[in-house]
Amino acid sequence: MNAEPNFFQHLRAELSGGRRWLDRAIVLGYAIAAGLSVVAITIASDWAFKGFHRFFTAWPWAVLVVTPLLTAFIVWATRRFFAGASGSGIPQVKAALHSALPPDRRRIFVSLRLSAAKLALTMTGFAAGLSLGREGPSVQVAAGVMQHARRWLSPHSAIDTRALLIAGGAAGIAAAFNAPLAGVVFAIEELSGRLESRASGLIMTAIVLAGLVAVSAFGNLSYFGVVRVPRLGWDSLGPGLLIVLISGVAGGLFSRLLIASLTDVPERLNLLRARYPIRFAAVGGLVIAVIGLVTGGVTFGAGSEAVKRMLEGHDALTPLYTLLKFIATWLTAWCGVPGGIFAPSLSIGAGIGSAVAQIAQADMGPALIAMGMAAFLAAVTQAPLTSFIIVMEMVDGHAMVLSLMAAAMLASLVSRMISRPLYDTLADHMLATAIGTNLPVAPDGTDDAAEAPLSVPPLLAPEPTEAPPSH
C-alpha cells in the first residue's frame, strides 16, 4: 500500500536540485524562443505577401517574369545550401523522430541553421506569390529551435531530443493557428503516436509559452473570426455528405499527386525535374503566375483572405478557381519550394464547401464552408483529429464540434482508399535518402550538399517499436 506523499520532503528535494531547476529554466527559455520564431515567420510572411499584392496590383503582367525568377532562385538556394528545408517541414520533423535515424544525423532535418533558412525561403516564396502556407514551416522552425536546448541541458537530464522535437513541433502548430488544443492533438496524432507521461509536461509547457508569445503579438483572436452557425437539421445531411465525398476524393488525389511528385517516381516529368530542377522550377513558377493572372490574384499566397471573405458571406471561390488553386498548390510543392500546404488546403476545402452551399441554396453557407475546410484538410493529411480541431479553433466553431468531427473522419476514410498517408510516406522517403546515400554533413551537423541525390534506395518502413540507438 502506497504511503501518502510527504510535502516537506518533496519540497526539500525540489529546492535542493539546483541543476534540475537550471535545466527547466533553459527549456522554458527555448519554448519562448520557439514562440518568437513562429511570430517571426508569421510577420515576415504577411509582410512579404502584402508587398507582392501591392506589386501585382500595380504591374499585374510583371508577375510572368518575377514569379518564375524568384521560384528558380528559391529552388537553387534550397538545393545548393539548405536541402533539408525543402517542402512542408512536417515530414522532416517526423524523419528526425524516427528511431532508424542515427542521432548525429538529425540535424539534416532540424537545426537552428535550417530554421533560419526555412523562415527566409518561406518568406521569399510569399514574395513570389506562390501558393503555400507558413504553418508546416512553423513546425520545422519551432522544432529546430527547441531541439537546440539539448546541448545546454545536463547529461543526466530526463529531457531528451525526441521530447524536445515533439514539443517544438506541437508548439509550432499551436502558435501558428492560435489553437493550443490542436497542438496537443498534433503531437499525438502526427509526431509521436502517443503522449508519454515524462514528455507531456514539456509539451504542454512549450505549447502554453509559445501560444502566449503569439497571443501577445497578435491578440487572442480566432484565426477566421466567429462562424455564426444556424441550427443544423436533417436538411443539412445531404450537402454535408456531398462535401465529405468531394473533399475525400479530391484530398486523396491531391495527396497521391504530392507523393508521386515528391518521391521521385520514375515518370517523365519527374525525370526532367531531377535533371533540370532550376529550369523546372522556373516553368512551374510561370504556370503559377499565369493561373494567378487568370484568376485576378485569387490563387496567389495562402488563400486565407479569400476564406475570411467567404465566411463573412462577401465572396466565394468558383469551382474553377478552386480547381486552379488546387493545381497552383500542387505545382508549388512539386517545384521543391519550402512552404506548407495547410493554409492552401483550408482554402481549397472552403471553396468546395462554398460551391455546395450555393447548390443547396440554404442559410448554412458558413457551416458548410467550415465542414469543407475540415474535410479536405483531413483528407490530405489523413489526420482527422488535428484537422477538425484546427478548424474548430480557427472559426471558434464549438457549436459545430460533431459536424466537423464527422466530416473530418469520413473524408479521411475516403482518402485512405485512394492514397497512402502523405507525411508518413514523405518522411520515409527522406529517411531512406538520408541513410542510404550518406549525405554530407556540414561542420554544424546540417546538410550542405550541392544537389539532392537523384536516386534513392527502397523506402524504409516505420519501426515504432524499435528501441532508439544507444548514445
C-alpha positions as CSV (number, residue, x, y, z in Angstrom):
1,M,0.0,0.0,0.0
2,N,1.5,3.3,-1.1
3,A,2.2,5.9,1.6
4,E,0.9,9.4,1.5
5,P,3.4,11.8,-0.1
6,N,5.4,13.9,2.4
7,F,5.0,17.5,1.3
8,F,8.0,18.9,3.1
9,Q,10.3,16.1,2.0
10,H,9.3,16.6,-1.6
11,L,9.7,20.4,-1.2
12,R,13.3,19.9,0.1
13,A,14.1,17.6,-2.7
14,E,12.9,20.1,-5.3
15,L,14.7,23.0,-3.8
16,S,18.0,21.1,-3.5
17,G,18.0,20.2,-7.2
18,G,19.7,23.3,-8.5
19,R,20.8,21.7,-11.8
20,R,17.3,20.4,-12.4
21,W,15.9,23.9,-12.0
22,L,18.5,25.3,-14.4
23,D,17.5,22.7,-17.0
24,R,13.9,23.7,-16.6
25,A,14.8,27.4,-17.0
26,I,16.7,26.5,-20.2
27,V,13.7,24.6,-21.6
28,L,11.3,27.5,-20.7
29,G,13.6,30.0,-22.4
30,Y,13.8,27.9,-25.6
31,A,10.0,27.4,-25.5
32,I,9.6,31.2,-25.6
33,A,12.2,31.4,-28.4
34,A,10.2,28.8,-30.4
35,G,7.1,31.0,-30.0
36,L,9.1,34.0,-31.1
37,S,10.3,32.1,-34.2
38,V,6.7,31.4,-35.2
39,V,5.8,35.1,-34.6
40,A,8.8,36.0,-36.8
41,I,7.8,33.7,-39.7
42,T,4.2,34.9,-39.5
43,I,5.2,38.6,-39.6
44,A,7.7,38.0,-42.3
45,S,5.3,36.0,-44.5
46,D,2.5,38.5,-44.1
47,W,4.8,41.4,-44.9
48,A,6.2,39.7,-48.0
49,F,2.8,38.8,-49.4
50,K,1.4,42.3,-48.8
51,G,4.4,43.6,-50.8
52,F,3.7,41.1,-53.6
53,H,0.0,42.0,-53.6
54,R,0.9,45.7,-54.0
55,F,3.3,44.8,-56.8
56,F,0.7,42.7,-58.5
57,T,-2.0,45.4,-58.2
58,A,0.4,48.0,-59.8
59,W,2.0,45.8,-62.5
60,P,0.0,42.6,-62.9
61,W,1.7,41.3,-66.0
62,A,5.2,41.6,-64.4
63,V,4.4,38.5,-62.3
64,L,5.1,36.5,-65.5
65,V,8.7,37.4,-65.1
66,V,9.2,37.9,-61.3
67,T,7.4,34.8,-60.1
68,P,9.4,32.4,-62.3
69,L,12.7,34.1,-61.5
70,L,12.1,34.1,-57.7
71,T,10.9,30.4,-57.8
72,A,14.0,29.4,-59.6
73,F,16.2,31.3,-57.1
74,I,14.4,29.7,-54.1
75,V,14.9,26.2,-55.5
76,W,18.5,26.9,-56.4
77,A,19.3,28.2,-52.9
78,T,17.4,25.4,-51.3
79,R,19.2,22.6,-53.2
80,R,22.6,24.3,-53.1
81,F,22.7,25.2,-49.4
82,F,19.6,24.1,-47.4
83,A,18.4,20.8,-48.9
84,G,16.7,19.9,-45.6
85,A,14.5,23.0,-45.8
86,S,12.6,21.9,-48.9
87,G,8.9,21.2,-48.7
88,S,6.5,21.5,-45.8
89,G,8.7,20.8,-42.8
90,I,6.4,18.3,-41.1
91,P,8.0,15.2,-42.9
92,Q,11.4,16.4,-41.8
93,V,10.4,16.5,-38.1
94,K,8.8,13.1,-38.5
95,A,12.0,11.7,-40.1
96,A,14.1,13.3,-37.4
97,L,12.0,11.4,-34.8
98,H,12.4,8.0,-36.4
99,S,14.4,5.5,-34.4
100,A,16.3,4.3,-37.5
101,L,18.0,7.7,-38.0
102,P,21.4,8.0,-36.2
103,P,21.3,10.8,-33.6
104,D,24.2,12.6,-35.2
105,R,22.2,12.9,-38.5
106,R,19.1,14.5,-37.0
107,R,20.4,17.9,-38.0
108,I,20.0,17.1,-41.6
109,F,16.3,17.7,-40.9
110,V,16.1,20.1,-37.9
111,S,18.7,22.7,-36.7
112,L,18.9,26.4,-36.0
113,R,20.6,26.9,-39.4
114,L,17.7,25.2,-41.2
115,S,15.1,27.1,-39.1
116,A,16.7,30.4,-40.2
117,A,16.8,29.2,-43.8
118,K,13.2,28.0,-43.7
119,L,12.0,31.3,-42.4
120,A,13.8,33.3,-45.1
121,L,12.9,30.9,-48.0
122,T,9.3,30.7,-47.0
123,M,9.1,34.5,-46.9
124,T,10.6,34.6,-50.4
125,G,8.0,32.2,-51.6
126,F,5.3,34.5,-50.4
127,A,7.1,37.4,-52.1
128,A,6.9,35.4,-55.3
129,G,3.1,34.9,-54.9
130,L,3.4,31.1,-54.7
131,S,0.5,29.0,-53.3
132,L,1.9,27.9,-50.0
133,G,1.3,28.2,-46.2
134,R,3.5,29.0,-43.3
135,E,2.1,26.5,-40.8
136,G,4.1,23.5,-41.9
137,P,7.3,25.5,-41.9
138,S,6.4,26.8,-38.4
139,V,6.6,23.2,-37.2
140,Q,10.1,22.7,-38.6
141,V,11.3,26.1,-37.4
142,A,10.0,25.7,-33.9
143,A,11.3,22.1,-33.6
144,G,14.7,23.3,-34.8
145,V,14.8,26.0,-32.2
146,M,13.5,23.7,-29.4
147,Q,15.9,20.8,-30.0
148,H,18.9,23.1,-29.7
149,A,18.2,23.3,-25.9
150,R,19.6,19.8,-25.5
151,R,23.2,20.9,-25.9
152,W,22.8,23.1,-22.8
153,L,21.0,20.5,-20.6
154,S,22.8,18.3,-18.1
155,P,23.9,14.9,-19.4
156,H,21.6,13.1,-17.0
157,S,18.6,15.2,-17.8
158,A,15.4,13.2,-18.4
159,I,14.5,15.6,-21.2
160,D,15.8,14.0,-24.5
161,T,16.0,15.3,-28.0
162,R,12.9,13.4,-29.1
163,A,10.8,15.1,-26.4
164,L,12.2,18.5,-27.4
165,L,11.4,17.9,-31.1
166,I,7.8,16.8,-30.3
167,A,7.3,19.8,-28.0
168,G,8.7,22.2,-30.6
169,G,6.5,20.8,-33.4
170,A,3.4,20.9,-31.3
171,A,4.2,24.5,-30.2
172,G,4.7,25.5,-33.9
173,I,1.2,24.3,-34.8
174,A,-0.4,25.8,-31.7
175,A,1.2,29.2,-32.2
176,A,0.7,29.4,-35.9
177,F,-3.1,28.7,-35.7
178,N,-3.6,30.1,-32.2
179,A,-5.0,26.7,-31.5
180,P,-3.4,25.1,-28.4
181,L,-5.6,22.1,-28.3
182,A,-4.7,21.3,-31.9
183,G,-1.0,21.4,-30.9
184,V,-1.6,18.7,-28.3
185,V,-3.5,16.5,-30.7
186,F,-1.0,17.1,-33.5
187,A,1.8,15.9,-31.2
188,I,-0.1,12.7,-30.5
189,E,-1.6,12.0,-34.0
190,E,1.2,13.1,-36.3
191,L,4.5,13.2,-34.4
192,S,4.7,10.7,-31.6
193,G,1.7,8.3,-31.9
194,R,1.4,8.5,-28.1
195,L,1.9,11.1,-25.4
196,E,4.5,9.7,-22.9
197,S,3.9,10.9,-19.3
198,R,7.5,12.1,-19.0
199,A,7.1,14.3,-22.1
200,S,3.6,15.5,-21.6
201,G,4.6,18.3,-19.2
202,L,7.3,19.5,-21.5
203,I,4.9,19.5,-24.5
204,M,2.2,21.4,-22.5
205,T,4.7,23.9,-21.3
206,A,6.0,24.6,-24.8
207,I,2.5,25.0,-26.2
208,V,1.5,27.4,-23.4
209,L,4.6,29.6,-23.7
210,A,4.7,29.6,-27.5
211,G,0.9,30.3,-27.5
212,L,1.3,33.2,-25.0
213,V,4.0,34.7,-27.2
214,A,1.8,34.5,-30.2
215,V,-1.2,35.9,-28.4
216,S,0.9,38.8,-27.1
217,A,1.9,39.6,-30.6
218,F,-1.4,39.1,-32.4
219,G,-4.1,39.1,-29.8
220,N,-6.3,36.3,-28.5
221,L,-8.5,36.1,-31.6
222,S,-9.6,33.1,-33.6
223,Y,-7.9,32.9,-36.9
224,F,-11.1,33.4,-39.1
225,G,-13.3,35.1,-36.6
226,V,-16.5,33.5,-35.3
227,V,-18.8,31.5,-37.5
228,R,-22.5,32.1,-36.8
229,V,-23.9,28.6,-37.2
230,P,-27.6,28.2,-37.8
231,R,-29.4,25.2,-36.4
232,L,-28.3,22.2,-38.5
233,G,-31.2,19.9,-39.2
234,W,-31.8,16.9,-41.5
235,D,-31.8,19.3,-44.5
236,S,-28.0,19.7,-44.0
237,L,-27.3,16.0,-44.1
238,G,-27.3,15.8,-47.9
239,P,-25.0,18.8,-48.5
240,G,-22.7,17.7,-45.7
241,L,-22.3,14.2,-47.2
242,L,-21.7,15.7,-50.6
243,I,-18.9,17.9,-49.2
244,V,-17.4,14.9,-47.4
245,L,-17.4,12.8,-50.6
246,I,-15.9,15.5,-52.9
247,S,-13.3,16.6,-50.3
248,G,-12.3,13.0,-49.5
249,V,-11.8,12.1,-53.2
250,A,-10.1,15.5,-54.0
251,G,-7.9,15.3,-50.9
252,G,-6.9,11.7,-51.6
253,L,-6.0,12.6,-55.2
254,F,-4.0,15.7,-54.0
255,S,-2.1,13.6,-51.5
256,R,-1.4,11.0,-54.2
257,L,-0.2,13.6,-56.6
258,L,2.2,15.1,-54.0
259,I,3.6,11.6,-53.1
260,A,4.2,10.8,-56.8
261,S,5.8,14.2,-57.4
262,L,8.0,14.4,-54.3
263,T,9.3,10.9,-54.0
264,D,10.9,10.8,-57.5
265,V,8.6,8.3,-59.0
266,P,10.3,7.4,-62.4
267,E,7.8,9.4,-64.6
268,R,8.9,11.6,-67.5
269,L,8.2,14.9,-65.8
270,N,9.9,13.8,-62.6
271,L,12.9,12.8,-64.6
272,L,13.0,16.2,-66.2
273,R,12.7,17.8,-62.7
274,A,15.6,15.6,-61.4
275,R,17.8,16.5,-64.4
276,Y,16.9,20.2,-64.6
277,P,15.5,21.3,-61.2
278,I,16.1,25.0,-61.6
279,R,14.5,25.2,-65.1
280,F,11.6,23.0,-63.9
281,A,11.0,25.4,-61.1
282,A,11.1,28.4,-63.4
283,V,8.5,26.8,-65.7
284,G,6.4,25.8,-62.7
285,G,6.6,29.4,-61.4
286,L,5.5,30.7,-64.8
287,V,2.4,28.4,-64.8
288,I,1.5,29.5,-61.3
289,A,1.9,33.2,-62.4
290,V,-0.4,32.5,-65.4
291,I,-3.0,30.9,-63.1
292,G,-2.9,33.8,-60.7
293,L,-3.2,36.3,-63.5
294,V,-6.2,34.5,-64.9
295,T,-7.9,34.4,-61.5
296,G,-7.2,38.0,-60.7
297,G,-4.8,37.1,-58.0
298,V,-7.1,34.8,-56.0
299,T,-4.8,31.8,-56.2
300,F,-1.7,33.6,-55.0
301,G,-0.5,33.1,-51.4
302,A,-2.1,31.0,-48.7
303,G,-5.7,32.0,-49.6
304,S,-6.6,33.0,-46.0
305,E,-8.2,36.3,-47.1
306,A,-10.4,34.5,-49.5
307,V,-11.6,32.2,-46.8
308,K,-12.4,35.1,-44.5
309,R,-14.5,36.8,-47.2
310,M,-16.3,33.5,-47.8
311,L,-17.1,33.0,-44.2
312,E,-18.4,36.6,-44.0
313,G,-20.6,36.0,-47.0
314,H,-18.9,38.6,-49.1
315,D,-17.1,36.4,-51.7
316,A,-16.9,32.9,-53.0
317,L,-14.4,30.8,-54.9
318,T,-16.0,29.4,-58.0
319,P,-15.4,25.7,-58.7
320,L,-13.0,26.7,-61.5
321,Y,-11.0,28.9,-59.2
322,T,-10.9,26.2,-56.5
323,L,-9.5,23.7,-59.1
324,L,-6.9,26.2,-60.2
325,K,-5.9,26.8,-56.5
326,F,-5.5,23.0,-56.3
327,I,-3.2,23.0,-59.3
328,A,-1.2,26.0,-58.1
329,T,-0.6,24.5,-54.7
330,W,0.5,21.2,-56.2
331,L,2.9,22.9,-58.6
332,T,4.4,25.0,-55.8
333,A,5.1,21.8,-53.8
334,W,6.3,19.9,-56.9
335,C,8.9,22.6,-57.6
336,G,10.5,21.9,-54.3
337,V,9.8,25.3,-52.7
338,P,9.9,25.5,-48.9
339,G,6.3,26.0,-47.8
340,G,3.4,24.3,-46.3
341,I,0.0,23.0,-47.6
342,F,-2.2,23.6,-44.5
343,A,-3.5,27.0,-45.4
344,P,-3.9,26.4,-49.1
345,S,-5.8,23.1,-48.2
346,L,-8.1,25.1,-46.0
347,S,-8.7,27.5,-48.9
348,I,-9.5,24.6,-51.3
349,G,-11.8,23.0,-48.8
350,A,-13.6,26.3,-48.2
351,G,-14.1,26.6,-52.0
352,I,-15.6,23.1,-52.1
353,G,-18.0,24.0,-49.2
354,S,-18.9,27.3,-50.8
355,A,-19.8,25.6,-54.1
356,V,-22.0,23.0,-52.3
357,A,-23.6,25.8,-50.3
358,Q,-24.6,27.6,-53.5
359,I,-26.2,24.5,-54.8
360,A,-28.0,23.8,-51.6
361,Q,-29.3,27.4,-51.5
362,A,-29.8,27.3,-47.8
363,D,-28.8,29.6,-44.9
364,M,-25.9,27.4,-43.8
365,G,-23.1,28.6,-46.0
366,P,-20.6,29.4,-43.2
367,A,-21.2,26.0,-41.6
368,L,-20.7,24.1,-44.9
369,I,-17.6,26.1,-45.7
370,A,-16.1,25.1,-42.3
371,M,-17.1,21.5,-42.9
372,G,-15.3,21.7,-46.3
373,M,-12.2,23.0,-44.7
374,A,-12.0,20.3,-42.1
375,A,-12.9,17.6,-44.6
376,F,-10.3,18.5,-47.2
377,L,-7.5,19.1,-44.7
378,A,-8.3,15.7,-43.1
379,A,-8.3,14.0,-46.5
380,V,-4.9,15.5,-47.5
381,T,-3.1,14.9,-44.2
382,Q,-5.1,11.8,-43.0
383,A,-5.0,13.4,-39.5
384,P,-8.7,13.9,-38.8
385,L,-8.5,14.8,-35.2
386,T,-5.9,17.5,-35.8
387,S,-7.8,18.8,-38.8
388,F,-11.2,19.2,-37.2
389,I,-9.8,20.7,-34.0
390,I,-7.7,23.2,-36.1
391,V,-10.8,24.3,-37.9
392,M,-12.9,24.4,-34.8
393,E,-10.5,26.7,-33.0
394,M,-9.8,28.8,-36.1
395,V,-13.5,29.7,-36.6
396,D,-14.5,29.5,-32.9
397,G,-17.0,26.9,-34.0
398,H,-17.6,24.9,-30.8
399,A,-21.2,24.6,-31.8
400,M,-20.1,22.5,-34.8
401,V,-17.9,20.0,-33.0
402,L,-19.9,16.9,-34.0
403,S,-20.4,18.1,-37.6
404,L,-16.7,19.0,-38.1
405,M,-15.6,15.7,-36.4
406,A,-17.8,13.6,-38.6
407,A,-16.7,15.5,-41.8
408,A,-13.0,15.1,-41.0
409,M,-13.3,11.4,-40.0
410,L,-15.4,10.4,-43.1
411,A,-13.2,12.4,-45.5
412,S,-10.1,10.8,-44.1
413,L,-11.6,7.4,-44.5
414,V,-12.4,8.1,-48.2
415,S,-8.9,9.4,-48.7
416,R,-7.3,6.3,-47.3
417,M,-8.9,4.3,-50.1
418,I,-7.1,6.5,-52.6
419,S,-3.7,7.4,-51.2
420,R,-1.1,6.4,-48.7
421,P,-0.5,8.8,-45.7
422,L,1.2,11.9,-47.1
423,Y,3.5,12.9,-44.3
424,D,4.5,9.3,-43.3
425,T,5.4,8.5,-46.9
426,L,7.4,11.6,-47.5
427,A,9.2,11.1,-44.1
428,D,10.1,7.6,-45.1
429,H,11.4,8.8,-48.4
430,M,13.6,11.5,-46.7
431,L,14.8,9.0,-44.2
432,A,15.7,6.4,-46.9
433,T,17.6,9.1,-48.8
434,A,19.5,10.3,-45.7
435,I,20.5,6.9,-44.6
436,G,21.1,5.2,-47.9
437,T,23.1,7.8,-49.7
438,N,25.3,9.1,-46.9
439,L,24.5,12.8,-47.3
440,P,27.4,15.0,-46.5
441,V,27.1,16.8,-43.2
442,A,28.4,20.3,-42.6
443,P,30.5,21.1,-39.5
444,D,27.4,22.2,-37.6
445,G,25.7,19.0,-38.4
446,T,23.4,20.3,-41.2
447,D,23.1,19.1,-44.8
448,D,25.2,21.1,-47.1
449,A,25.0,19.0,-50.3
450,A,25.2,20.9,-53.5
451,E,22.4,18.8,-55.1
452,A,19.9,16.4,-53.6
453,P,20.5,12.8,-54.8
454,L,18.6,11.8,-57.8
455,S,18.3,8.1,-56.9
456,V,17.0,6.7,-53.7
457,P,17.0,3.3,-52.1
458,P,13.8,1.5,-51.3
459,L,11.6,3.2,-48.7
460,L,12.1,2.2,-45.1
461,A,9.0,1.0,-43.2
462,P,8.4,2.8,-39.9
463,E,9.5,0.8,-36.9
464,P,7.7,2.4,-34.0
465,T,8.5,-0.4,-31.6
466,E,12.3,-0.4,-32.2
467,A,14.3,0.9,-29.3
468,P,16.3,4.1,-30.1
469,P,20.0,3.6,-30.6
470,S,22.2,3.9,-27.6
471,H,24.2,7.0,-27.2
